[in-house]
Amino acid sequence: MMNIYLHKNDIDIWNMHLTYYQQNKNSASNIYKIFTKNWWVRRLEAHEYFYFVSRKFNKNFYTSFDYLFTLVVNKFFIKRNAN
């Protein structure tokens, strides 16, 4: 797993785990069960955040199959609330 650390207009990439998830029914991430509506929305938000960070630091953002598939699922199958 690759993690990104931002510091003073620089991006450092660490190949280590920074977040640990608890595997119990009371954990905060329990509402994001795999392949549910919330899971797909959260996944797209992660891609959009990475795109935002890439643009902010003038880095290349490569469109992956994962991003495109997540985008299609969100656009056609998930109805997001308009803000």
C-alpha positions in Angstrom: 0.0 0.0 0.0 1.3 3.4 -0.9 0.6 6.4 1.3 1.2 10.1 0.4 2.5 12.7 2.8 2.2 16.4 2.0 4.6 18.9 3.5 5.5 22.4 2.3 4.7 21.9 -1.4 6.4 18.6 -1.5 5.0 15.1 -1.8 6.7 12.1 -0.1 5.5 8.6 -0.9 5.9 6.1 1.9 5.4 2.4 1.3 4.0 1.6 4.7 0.7 1.5 6.5 -0.4 4.6 8.3 -4.0 3.7 9.1 -5.3 0.6 10.7 -8.9 -0.5 10.6 -10.6 -2.4 13.3 -12.6 -5.4 12.2 -15.6 -5.3 14.5 -19.2 -4.3 14.2 -18.8 -1.0 16.2 -15.9 0.5 14.2 -16.4 3.8 12.4 -15.6 2.3 9.0 -18.3 -0.4 9.4 -20.8 1.8 7.5 -18.6 1.3 4.3 -19.3 -2.3 3.6 -17.7 -3.4 0.4 -19.7 -2.6 -2.8 -22.4 -0.7 -1.1 -23.5 2.8 -2.1 -21.4 4.5 0.6 -18.4 2.4 -0.3 -18.6 3.5 -4.0 -19.1 7.2 -3.1 -16.1 7.0 -0.7 -14.0 5.4 -3.3 -14.7 8.1 -5.9 -14.0 10.8 -3.2 -10.6 9.2 -2.7 -9.8 9.3 -6.4 -11.0 13.0 -6.6 -8.8 13.9 -3.6 -5.8 12.3 -5.2 -6.5 14.2 -8.5 -6.8 17.5 -6.5 -3.5 16.9 -4.7 -1.8 16.0 -8.0 -3.0 19.2 -9.6 -2.0 21.3 -6.6 1.6 20.1 -6.8 1.8 20.0 -10.6 2.1 16.2 -10.7 0.8 13.9 -13.4 -2.5 12.2 -12.6 -2.8 9.0 -14.6 -6.4 7.8 -15.3 -6.6 4.2 -14.3 -9.2 1.6 -15.1 -10.1 1.6 -11.4 -10.8 5.3 -11.5 -12.9 5.0 -14.7 -14.9 2.1 -13.4 -15.6 3.9 -10.1 -16.6 7.0 -12.0 -19.0 5.0 -14.2 -20.6 3.2 -11.2 -21.1 6.5 -9.4 -22.4 8.3 -12.5 -25.0 5.7 -13.6 -25.8 3.6 -10.5 -25.3 5.8 -7.5 -27.5 8.8 -7.0 -25.5 11.4 -5.0 -27.1 14.3 -3.2 -26.7 17.6 -4.9 -25.1 20.2 -2.7 
